[in-house]
Amino acid sequence: MRIHMATFDAAENSATYNQENCQIAADLFSQQDGVTVRYWCEKGEYQK
């Protein structure tokens, strides 16, 4: 199952800034005790 968790959409230096913040969030989510799901980042706008 794929569920949208967050959007990182800063305009300034967007490619690097948004990707770095997304990766930090994904890492923090997955490092929580008891978490067994996988978090990842996708480039571009969210699409169902």
N, C-alpha and C positions, 0 to 999 in steps of 0.2 A: 504494500500500500504506500502511496506517495502522498504526503500531507505537507502543505505549505506552512512553514514555521516563521519566516521573517523575510523582509525585503530590505535590501541595502541599495539605496538609490541616490547617493550624493552626486551632485553635478560636477564638482571640482575634482580633477584627477580620478574620474569615476572608475576606470578600468582597474587600476591598482588599489585604490582606497576601498572600494566596495568589495573586491575580492578578498583583501586582507581582513576586513571586518567580518565578512561572512565566514572565512576560515577560522577566525578566533572564536566566533559564536558556535560553530559546529564542533570545534574541539572542546569548548567548555560544556556544551550540552552532553556530549558523549562521555565526558570524564566524571559525570555524576555517579554516585554510588547506585548500583542496581539498574543502571541503564543498559539495555541490551539491544537497542535499535541503532541504526546507522544514520548519521547526519551527513549531508554533503551540500556543496554549492553548485548552482547551475548558472551559466552565463545568460544574460538577457532577461527580458521581462517574464514574469510568471505566466505560465500557460497550463491550463488543466489538461 
